[in-house]
Amino acid sequence: MKEPVSAGTAAKAPAKSARHRARELALQAIYQWRMSGGDHLEIDKTTRAEKSLGRYDIELFSQLLRGVVEHNQALVAALAPHLDRDMNELSPIEFSVLLLGAFELTRHPEVPYRVVINEAVELAKTFGGTDGHKYVNGVLDKLAAQVRAIEIAAK
């Protein structure tokens, strides 16, 4: 029998994986890069130097940030046909989550498409607006059907 939880103790949330934490930090860095127009290499360096970020996959973080920046135009072009509005009308967080998800879908086939979409939805829930995660899910589902058709058909 479980002991009752007293008012002073709350159940701990499960620890985030190092890869999920890397995606969170990458999203924040992408958002910063988009909003400030700053140098992504400097953002990467500053993030790596920060000691209070907890456990995260440093290499994945850098790959995601660098990849989104370097392939930004191609990612926007891949996403555009699946949007119901202009990219500039999206919230900056949703736009950044979509860029991150599109990068993983198009450039990291070793990561299952369901994992990519689930991670993007979780990021949108954590950092985005009330229903932004639903929009992110719909757009990335459409993109996955296009770029991961063989993987989806095999399921």
VEXDREN-2710 file (C-alpha; in Angstrom, 1 decimal):
% VEXDREN-2710
k/r/px/py/pz
1/MET/0.0/0.0/0.0
2/LYS/1.3/3.4/-0.9
3/GLU/1.8/6.0/1.7
4/PRO/-0.3/9.1/1.2
5/VAL/1.5/12.2/-0.1
6/SER/1.4/15.0/2.4
7/ALA/0.7/18.5/1.4
8/GLY/4.4/19.5/1.8
9/THR/5.7/16.8/-0.6
10/ALA/5.0/16.7/-4.2
11/ALA/5.7/13.8/-6.6
12/LYS/8.9/14.4/-8.6
13/ALA/8.5/14.6/-12.3
14/PRO/10.6/12.0/-14.2
15/ALA/14.0/13.4/-15.2
16/LYS/14.3/14.6/-18.7
17/SER/16.6/12.6/-21.0
18/ALA/19.8/14.3/-22.1
19/ARG/18.5/14.3/-25.7
20/HIS/15.2/16.0/-24.8
21/ARG/17.1/18.6/-22.8
22/ALA/19.4/19.2/-25.8
23/ARG/16.3/19.8/-27.9
24/GLU/14.9/22.2/-25.4
25/LEU/18.2/24.2/-25.4
26/ALA/18.4/24.0/-29.2
27/LEU/14.9/25.5/-29.4
28/GLN/15.8/28.3/-27.1
29/ALA/19.0/29.0/-29.1
30/ILE/17.1/28.9/-32.4
31/TYR/14.6/31.3/-31.0
32/GLN/17.4/33.6/-29.7
33/TRP/19.1/33.4/-33.1
34/ARG/15.9/34.3/-35.0
35/MET/14.9/37.1/-32.6
36/SER/18.2/38.7/-32.2
37/GLY/19.9/37.9/-35.5
38/GLY/22.9/37.0/-33.5
39/ASP/25.7/34.7/-34.5
40/HIS/24.7/31.1/-33.9
41/LEU/28.3/30.2/-33.1
42/GLU/28.4/32.7/-30.3
43/ILE/25.0/31.4/-29.0
44/ASP/26.4/27.9/-29.1
45/LYS/29.6/28.9/-27.2
46/THR/27.6/30.9/-24.6
47/THR/25.3/27.9/-24.0
48/ARG/28.1/25.5/-23.7
49/ALA/29.8/27.7/-21.2
50/GLU/26.7/27.9/-19.0
51/LYS/27.2/25.5/-16.0
52/SER/23.6/25.5/-14.6
53/LEU/21.8/24.0/-17.6
54/GLY/21.7/20.4/-16.2
55/ARG/22.5/17.2/-18.1
56/TYR/22.2/17.5/-21.9
57/ASP/23.7/16.0/-25.0
58/ILE/26.1/18.8/-26.0
59/GLU/26.8/17.4/-29.4
60/LEU/23.1/17.0/-30.3
61/PHE/22.5/20.5/-29.1
62/SER/25.2/21.9/-31.4
63/GLN/24.1/19.7/-34.4
64/LEU/20.5/20.9/-34.1
65/LEU/21.4/24.6/-33.8
66/ARG/24.0/24.6/-36.6
67/GLY/21.8/22.5/-38.8
68/VAL/18.7/24.7/-38.5
69/VAL/20.8/27.8/-39.2
70/GLU/22.7/26.3/-42.1
71/HIS/19.6/24.8/-43.7
72/ASN/17.1/27.5/-42.7
73/GLN/16.0/28.4/-46.3
74/ALA/15.5/24.7/-47.3
75/LEU/13.6/24.0/-44.1
76/VAL/11.3/27.0/-44.7
77/ALA/10.7/25.8/-48.3
78/ALA/9.9/22.2/-47.0
79/LEU/7.5/23.5/-44.4
80/ALA/5.7/26.2/-46.6
81/PRO/3.4/23.9/-48.6
82/HIS/2.0/22.4/-45.3
83/LEU/1.2/25.7/-43.7
84/ASP/-2.2/27.4/-43.7
85/ARG/-0.7/30.8/-43.3
86/ASP/2.5/32.7/-44.0
87/MET/5.5/31.8/-41.8
88/ASN/5.6/35.4/-40.5
89/GLU/2.1/34.9/-39.0
90/LEU/3.2/32.0/-36.9
91/SER/4.3/32.6/-33.3
92/PRO/8.1/32.8/-33.0
93/ILE/8.1/29.7/-30.8
94/GLU/5.9/27.6/-33.2
95/PHE/8.1/28.7/-36.1
96/SER/11.2/27.7/-34.2
97/VAL/9.8/24.3/-33.2
98/LEU/8.7/23.7/-36.8
99/LEU/12.2/24.5/-38.0
100/LEU/13.7/22.1/-35.5
101/GLY/11.3/19.3/-36.3
102/ALA/11.7/19.8/-40.0
103/PHE/15.5/19.6/-39.6
104/GLU/15.3/16.3/-37.8
105/LEU/12.7/14.9/-40.2
106/THR/14.8/15.8/-43.3
107/ARG/18.3/15.4/-42.0
108/HIS/18.2/12.8/-39.3
109/PRO/16.6/9.6/-40.7
110/GLU/18.1/7.6/-37.9
111/VAL/15.6/9.3/-35.5
112/PRO/12.2/7.7/-36.0
113/TYR/9.6/10.2/-37.3
114/ARG/7.3/9.5/-34.4
115/VAL/10.0/10.5/-32.0
116/VAL/10.7/13.7/-33.9
117/ILE/7.1/14.7/-33.9
118/ASN/6.5/13.8/-30.3
119/GLU/9.5/15.8/-29.2
120/ALA/8.4/18.8/-31.2
121/VAL/4.9/18.6/-29.8
122/GLU/6.3/18.4/-26.2
123/LEU/8.5/21.5/-26.9
124/ALA/5.4/23.3/-28.3
125/LYS/3.4/22.4/-25.2
126/THR/6.2/23.5/-22.9
127/PHE/7.2/26.8/-24.6
128/GLY/4.4/27.7/-26.9
129/GLY/0.8/29.0/-26.8
130/THR/-2.2/27.0/-25.6
131/ASP/-3.0/25.1/-28.8
132/GLY/0.3/25.6/-30.7
133/HIS/1.2/22.0/-30.2
134/LYS/-1.8/20.9/-32.3
135/TYR/-0.6/23.0/-35.2
136/VAL/3.0/21.8/-34.9
137/ASN/1.7/18.2/-34.9
138/GLY/-0.4/18.7/-38.0
139/VAL/2.3/20.4/-40.0
140/LEU/5.0/17.9/-39.1
141/ASP/2.7/15.0/-39.8
142/LYS/2.2/16.3/-43.3
143/LEU/5.9/16.9/-43.8
144/ALA/6.7/13.4/-42.4
145/ALA/4.3/11.9/-44.9
146/GLN/6.3/13.6/-47.7
147/VAL/9.9/13.0/-46.5
148/ARG/9.5/9.8/-44.6
149/ALA/7.0/8.0/-46.8
150/ILE/8.9/4.7/-46.8
151/GLU/9.3/4.7/-43.0
152/ILE/5.6/5.5/-42.5
153/ALA/4.5/2.8/-45.0
154/ALA/6.7/0.2/-43.2
155/LYS/4.8/0.7/-39.9
END
